Amino acid sequence: MTRTVARPVRRLGLVMGLGLMALGCSSAGLSSAAPPSPTAQPPDPSVAATVEIEPVSAAAFWEAMVPGDPEAVSYLTLDDIVAASDAVVTGTVSGIAPGPTVEDPYHNIIYWATVRFLVDDVLAGSVRSVEPGTIAVTLLLGVGDAEHDFDWRYEPLARSLPSDRVVMFLSNNQEWAKQYGFPLDSPEADPMHYSILGGQGYFREIDGRVVLPAQPVGEWPKAFDGLPFDQLVAAVRAAEAASN
């Protein structure tokens, strides 16, 4: 896979872009075909019915917020990802809901969930929201058909909402669709929804300090590992101020 090193694709595609992200492509090229990250086949229903749904860890929840290969979208510096973001916010998860669900021309069904965050602060860009003080971020559950609805994947996530605060670097779904020429009437182009910008797109706060994603991407995020969370916040503000 080719690492993105300059002006990367800013979000997974609507239908085509979703396939590229899941296959681990970057703006520099497409890797050899590989199965999408979320498995298209659910567990055997006869087994799943008898097994209690197990919650996932906070780290696994956040990892699920980035679809496909975490390296498919990456930036060389903090300044670069701040400049590429439509919004950079700090906040905490307040809820999750299934949807939207989108069928492509080949009758593949793309299953999404929507994670809602309470926004503590907007560090860069601006936020569009139907409910002031919140932001909606999409989470890819998987690609399947009408019989594979990914409830088995959604339910453990819904029971495992993390409580840690995060900094998120976000792309607005409609702005992304405009930039790359995808239909604006698709549910995936909702102007009130956002997507995390790859494996560098979120940083957690635990005990007041920065915790990197489970699969850190690139070199610049490592400089913030273990630092006071407020230092990361200040660095984002400085990058936004410098860009203006």
Secondary structure, DSSP 8 states (H G I E B T S, - for coil): -----SS---S--SSHHHHHHHTT-BTTB--S----SS-SS---HHHHTTS------HHHHHHHTS-S-GGGS--SSHHHHHHH-SEEEEEEEEEEEEEEEEE-TTS-EEEEEEEEEEEEEEEEE----SSTTEEEEEEEEEEE-TT---HHHHHHHHT-----EEEEEEEEHHHHHHHHT--TTSGGG-TTEEEE-GGGSEEEEETTEEE--SS--SSGGGGGTTSBHHHHHHHHHHHHHHH-
